[in-house]
Amino acid sequence: MEVRGRGVVGQGSAAADRHRHPPPSHRAAAARVQAGDALPLPIRHTNLIFSALFAASLAYLMRRWREKIRSSTPLHVVSLAEMLAVFGLIASLIYLLSFFGIAFVQSIVSSSDDDEDFLVGSSGAPAAAAAPSSRQQAPAQAPCALLGSPAAAAHEKMPEEDVEIVASVVAGKIPSYVLETRLGDCRRAAGIRREAVRRITGKEIDGLPLDGFDYTSIFGQCCELPVGYVQLPVGIAGPLLLDGQRFYVPMATTEGCLVASTNRGCKAIAESGGATSVVLRDGMTRAPVARFPTARRAAELKAFLEDPANFDTLSMVFNRSSRFARLQGVQCAMAGRNLYMRFSCSTGDAMGMNMVSKGVQNVLDFLQDDFPDMDVISISGNFCSDKKPAAVNWIEGRGKSVVCEAVINEEVVKKVLKTNVQSLVELNTIKNLVGSAIAGALGGFNAHASNIVTAIFIATGQDPAQNVESSHCITMLEPINDGKDLHISVTMPSIEVGTVGGGTQLASQSACLDLLGVKGANRDSPGSNARLLATVVAGGVLAGELSLLSALAAGQLVKSHMKYNRSSKDMSKALP
């Protein structure tokens, strides 16, 4: 089955019937992709005819030239039949190479389900590389024909070539993960994959939207095998008055009361003069694990890595991985003959996991010369520790270590928070400190820091799974000024954020970062944007902690959740 031949025709249609009858500009684009589409016979038949002509002409000429050599007949004496054979050979060779040579080879390779089966253009470049210019000329896409209702009508509107591709995916002849590369159209690939999933599972998944998202922006970097996208509401809490600046904090969540509660905390902080923050540490970690023949040998490498005299050499090797990576230190731990090496480095405005991993690999390669008996088991030995609650992050820190504090006036506590200082301090001690200690909490001495961290992470394109260690927080409340005012602080040792790379470059997430004024890298002061984002996260947590504790102290939690989470509206009447 030819996949690439009509790939450009079906994309960018303005209405469903244009999939069957593309406009002239699209037909011209298709002709550029594969001239054989204009032939009167099917492509496969035409290809076979020219292949047979090539083989027959070559066989005839070889036989005739062998006879001439044996009979000493000059080779330049050519009969009419030989001239026709030469012409047929040249014509078929040009046809096969220029039009169908590459596609013919690819069709053979694809039938064997080779993992590296990618279609390439006539110049040898991947088809995806040639697709952007065609996509830029295509008009705005209408709703995908694959999602029409009823299903039968949708299938009738599906281009014939897409029907064939879907059938091949369902049958396992074409791996789903190569659709983007083969078609050169990420949106079309997602639609075909979605229809294949529908046929395999029998589920319509109509509520999962497909159109309205730039699938090119995630290709090869954010999400594989896409079939749609999830809609998630984003609320704004603020202004958060932090370090003399006003921030409007984007929060992506489906939990009622969360944005409203954080917004109330922001109001209380702002009316009391604002909050202040300080970044204590800034360093991402990666900890490989290596095994040695003996524990003594592992201890020798431990001593070498922790010797200050060797730091400059290690730093020079490590820093080659990036112009922003700067090694800060190495902390080692042993378990028998296994050595765990926790490297820490600054990473500029990137969250830095890839950056520090490359630096660690450089050091391991360097150490292999002096420690040839070192067997590297894994680039990550969980002493890092990433996406897991760990005491090492709680004590040593990972990413950005931030403390954020504010003094809330007695009047604001009563007027805005509807409670009093004494009740808040007592509640924090009994709940956040003693209660968490009884539970054996690790970094969880807070009311709901993870709520705010995760909501901001999703809105700004961070790795949501890193809310595990990023939500490590201890909330402290103390009465000051003779018990009239409230001092509140949150200490968060491992906020892992970045403003470049990963999901931060997607349109929606980029817009949220821009709202905070931390979009992209800071050229004047590398790393300052990421550090500022970390302080905003801590400031949001401060506001959220203040508001939730106040609701608990005033007995308003259940009432507010019933108001915002249990709407009595009959939403079915509001639907068209």
N, C-alpha and C positions, 0 to 999 in steps of 0.2 A: 504493500500500500504506500502510495506517495504521500508523504506528510507535508513536505515543504513546498510543493508545487503551487498550491492554492492558498497558502497560509496568509498572504497579505490581503486576499480578497475579502475574507470574512470579518476582518477587524474594523472597528470604527464605524459600523453601520448606524445610520440615523433612524432606521425603522426596521421592523423584523423582516419585511419582504426584501430589503436590500441585501440580506444574507444570500438570497437566491439570485437577485439581479443587481449586482454591484454597479455603481456609477462608472462612467468611462474612465475617470482618473484611477479608480481602483483596478479596473481591468488592465490599464496600462502598467500599473505597478505589478500586477500579477504576471504580465508578459515579460517584465524585466526579470522576475524571479525564475521563470521557467518557460522558454519559448515554445516547448513542445505542447503546451496546453492548447495551442491554436491548430494542432494537427487534426485531420479528419478522423483518424483511428485512435483508439485508446492508447495511452502512453505506453503501457506494458507491451501491447501488440506491436506498436511502432518500434519500440526498443528491441524486441525480439527479431523483427524483420531486418533491422540494420545490423544486429549482432550476427545473424545468419549470413547476410551479405558480406560482412567483414571476414567471417571464417571461410566462406566459399571462395571469395576473391583471393585471399591469402593462400589457401590450399592450391588453387589452380595455378597461381603465379609461381609458387615454389616448385610444383611439378613441372611446369614448362621450362623454368630456368635450369632445373636439374637436367632435363633432356638436352637443352642447348649446350650445357657444359660437357655432357658426355659426347655429343656429336660435333663439338668444336664450332657451333654456330655462334656468330657474334651476338652478344646480349643486346646491342642497340637495335638490332633488327626486330621490330615488334609488329605482330599481326594485329588486326582489328579486334579480335577476341581478347588479346592481351591488353590492348589499350583500354577496352571496356572494363577489364578486370582491375587494372591499375586505377581507373577512375572510380570504380565501385569501392575499392579498398580505401582510397583517400577520403571519399565522401562519407563512408560509414565511420571511418576513424574520427574525422572531424565531428560528425554528429554525436558519436558516443562520448568523446572527451568534452566537447563544448556544451552539450545539452544534458546528457544523462549519465555521463561516466561516474561522477561522484555519487549521485543519487542511487545509481544501480549498485555500486559497491556498498553504500550504506544500507540499502534494502536487504542485502544478503547478511550484513553484520547484525542488523536489528532482529532478524529472525532467530538468532542464537541467544538473544537476551543478554548481550554483552553489557557490562556495567559502564563501559566507556563508549557507548554508542551515541555519538552526537553528530547531527548533520552539520555540514560546513558548506559555505558558499563556494563559488567557483574560484575564489582567490585563496581558499584554504582557511578563511576566518570563520568562527562560529556564526551560525545563522542569527543568533541573538545580537551579535555585534552589528549586523547589517539592518536590523529592524528599526532602530530609533528614528531614522529619517522618514520611514514609511509611517510610523505611528504619529509623528509630528504633523504629517500632512492629512491624517485622517480626521474627519469631523467628530464631534462629541458623540460618545457611545450612548445608545438607548439601552433600556433595561435588557439584560441578557435573555436571549431567546430560550436558553435552557431553563429559565425560572418561570416561564409563563404559566398561566392557569386557565383552563385545565391542562394536565400534563400532556394529553394527546395533542392539543393544539400547539404546545411548545415544541414537541418533537417534529411536527410538520414544518415549523419555521426554522428548524436547525439546519444549517448548511450541510449538504451531503457529505462533504469531506470531514466535517466535525462528527457526524454520525459514525463514519468509518473509524475515526480515531477513538471515539468513546468505546466502540465495540472492541477494538484492539486492546484498550486499557483494561476493560472488564475481563477479556479473555487472557490477559497476562502477556500478550505479545509485545506490548509497549510498556515499559516501566513508567509509572505515574510521575516519578521524580525528574524525568528528562523532558517533560512536555514544554517547559519554558525554553529550554535550549533548542529543541527541535522546531518549535513554532516561531520563536523570536517574538512572541507576544505574551507577556505575563498575564494580562487580563483574560485573554482567550484560553490560556492554559488552565487558569483557575476555574473557569466556567466548564471546561471539558472534564476536569478532574471532579468537580462537584457533581456533574451529571453521572459520571462513572460511579461515584459513591452512592448516588441515589438509586441507581440500578442494582448495585450490589446489596445494599442494605434494605431497600424498599422504603426508606424514609425520605420524605420530601424536603425537610429542613427549610421550609419556606421562610421562617422567621429569621434566618441568618442571611443578612444582606450580602450581595456580591458586588454590585455596582457602587460607585462613589468612593472607591479606594484606589490609590496608586500602588499596584502590585509590583511595579518596577522598582519602587523605593525599598522593598524588602528583599528583593531577589539576591540571593547569595550572601545575606548578612543578618537578617532578622528572623525570618520564619520560613520553613520549608513546607512544601505540599499544601499551599493555601487553598481553601475552598470558600472563603468569605472573610468577614471581619465582625467582631463583636462591638456593639454600640454600648458605650459606657458614659454616663453623664458626668460632667465636670462642673463642680461648684467653686465659687470663689469666697474665701474667708479673708476678711481684712477691712480696713488696712491694718497690717501688723507693723507697729512702730518698733523697729529694731535697729539699734546702733545709729539712731538719728535718721534712718531712712524708712519710707513707707513701702510696704510690700503687699501686693494683693496675691494671696497664695492659692494656686489652683489645686483642687483636690478631686481626683477621680474615684468615685465610690458609688455603691448601691445601698449603703446603709443610711437609713433616715436618722436625722438629728446630728450626724457627725459634723457636717459642714456648719450647720446652725450653731452647734455647741462651740466649735472652734472659733467661729466668728464672734460669739459672745466673749470668749476668752481674749480675743484680739481687742475687743472694745474695752474691756477692763484694763488691759495692759496699756492701751493708748491713753485712756483717761487718767492713768496714774503716772504718765511721763515716759512710758516706753520701756523696752527691755534692752539689755546689753548682752553681748556674747564674746567669747574668746575661744580661739582654736588652739588647743594644746599640742596636738600632734597631727601630722599629715603624712601617712605612709601606707602604701598597699603592701601586702605580704603574699608570699608563695613559699611553701615548704616541701621540697622534694624529700624522698626517703631513699636511702642507699643501703645496701647490705654488703658486709665485708666478711672475709673468712673467719675473723675473730673479733671479739669485742675490743681487744687491745688495738687492733688496726683501726677500728671505727673511732676509738678515742684519740688516735693520732690525728685524724682528719678534723675532729672536733677542736682539738687544741690549735691546729693550724688556722681554722676559720675564725676562731675567737681571739687569736693573737693580734693585738693592735698593729704590730709591725707589718702584718700582711694585708691590712685593710686597703691601703692605696692600690696594691696590685689587683686585689679582687674588685675594687671599685672601678678601675680602668677597664677591666674585662667586662664587668656587668654593664657599665654605662654605654658600651658600644651598641646596645640593642635599640636605643632611641636617644634623640637629642634632649628629651625631657626626663628620661629615667636617670635617677641619681641614687646610688646605693647608700642606705643609711646605717645598716648594720645586719649582722647575722647572729641568730640565737639558735643554739643547738640543744637537742635532747636525744638521749640514747635509750633504746630498749633492746637489751642483749647486744647482738652484733649489728643491729639496725640503727642507722644514724638519721635523725630528722633535722633538717637545716631550714630554719625559718628566716628567709631573706625579707628585708623591708626596704622599700625605696619610694621616693617621691615620683609622681606620675603626671605632673602638670595638671591640665584641666580634664584629663581622661580619668575614668574610674580606675583603669590601669591593670586589670587582670592579665590581659595579653602582653602588655608591656613588661610587667615584672616576670612573667613566665619566660619571655624571650631572654631577658637578662640572666635569669637562673640557668637556662640552657647553655648560655655562653660560659658561665662559670663552671658548670658540670663538665663541659667539653675541655675546658682549661685544666681542671683538676685531674682528668682522666690520665694525663701524661705522668703526673707524679704519683697517682694512686690507680695504677692499672687494674688492681684487684677490686676496685669499686664497682659494684653492680647496682645501677640505678633502677630501682623497682618501679618508681612512678614520679612524674614531675610534681605531683601533689600527693603528699602523705597525710593530709588532714590535720597537720599541725599548723596550718595556715591561720585560721580555719574558716572555710568559705561555706556560707549557707547552712551553718549548723551552730547551735548554741554551744559556746566553748568558753571556758574560764580564761584561756589565753587572750582572747579578744577583750573580755571584760577587764582584765588586768593590764595587758600590754597595749591594747588598742589596735584598731585596724581601719584603714581609711582615714577619716577625719575624726579626731577626738574633740568634742565641743562641750562647753559649759555655757548655759544661757540662764540669765536671772532677771528678776524684776521685783520691784517693791510696789505692792498694791495698797492704795490708801484705804483706811477704814471706811470712809464714806462710799468708795466704789465697791468694796466688799458687800456692804449692806444694800446699796442701791442697784447695782448691776448684777451681782452674784447672788443676792437674796439670802445671805447667810452672815456669819460672823467669824472673826479671825480665830478665836479659840476653838470653835467647832471644826474648822478646816485643819488646824494643826493637829488636833486630837485624832481626827479621821485619818490623816495621812500616816501618822505613827502606827495606829492600830491596823490599818488596811495595807498600805503600801510597804511598810517596813516590817512589822511583826507578822502580818498575815502572809506576806511573801516568804519570810524566813521559815515559817511553819510549813509552807508548801515546798520548801527546798528550792526556791526559785534561783535561776542563774541569770543575772542581769535583768530580772523582771520586777524590780522594786518600783513599780509605777502603776498607774491606773489603766491606761490604754495607749501607751506611746505607739504601739504597732499600728493602731488605727490611722493615725495621722501620717506616720512614716510611709505606710503602704499607699495611701491615697495620693500623696505627693509624688511618690516614686512612679506610680502608674501614669500620672498626668505629665510628668517631665521625662519619661522615657528611660527611667532607671531599671535595673534588674529587680523585679518584684520579689524574687526569692531571697534577695539579700536583705529583706526586711528582718530576717531572723536575727542576724547580729547587729544590724543597724538600729533595731528597736531596743537594744540593751540600754537601759535608762534607770537611774535612781532619781526619784523626785523628792526634794527636800522642802519642807515648809516650816518656817520659824516666825514667832511673833517678835517684832522690833518696835522701838519707840514706845516703851512701856506697855507693850501689848496692843497698841492701837492699830499698827500697820502690819502687813504680812509680807515677809520675804519668801519668795518661791524661786526654786532653781531646778533645772534638769541637767544631769551630767550624763552625756552620751559618748562613750569611748570609741565607738566603731561605726560611724556613719559613712557608708560606702556610696559615693555619688560621683558623677562626672557630667560635664556639659558638652562633651564631644564623644563621638563613637556610639555604637549600639543603636538603641531606639531613640536617642536624643535628636537624630537627624530627620526623623519622620515629621511630616508636616504639622500634625496636631501637637505632638510633644515639643517640637521646636517652637511653636507658637506660645506654649505655656512657659518655656524657658525664657522666651523673649519678653513675656509679661513680667517676669521677675528681674529682667535686666541681666541675665547670666547666659545668654545664648552663645554657644560656640566657645572658642578659645580666646583667652585674653592675651593679646600680643605684647602688651606693655609689661604685664606681670603674670607670666604663665602660672596657672594653678589658682589664681585668685577667684576666678568665676566659680570653680568647683568648691572652693572653701566658703564662698559667700552662699552658695546653694545649701551647703551643709548647715550653716548658721540659720538659714531660713527654715530648714527642716526642724532644727532644735527649737527655734522660736515658735513654730507651729505646734510642736509637742508641748511646749510650755503653756500655750494658750489652751490647748485641748485638755491638759491635765488640770489646769485651774478651773475650767468650766465644769468638767465632769465631777471633780471632787466637790465643787459647790452644789451641783445638782444632787449628789448623794447626801451631802450634809443637810440640805434643805428638804430632802425627801421628794424631790421633783423628778427623779429619773423615770419612774414608771409612767408618771403623768405625761411627760414630754414624749416618750416613745409611743405611747398610745395615741398621741396627737399626730405625730409625724410618720410613724411606721404602720399605723392601722387606720388608714383613711377610710371613712364611711362612704365615700363617693362610689357610685355604681359606674365603673369605668366602661362597662359594656355599652352604656347609653351614649358615651362620648365618642365611641368608635363609629366611623362611617358605615 
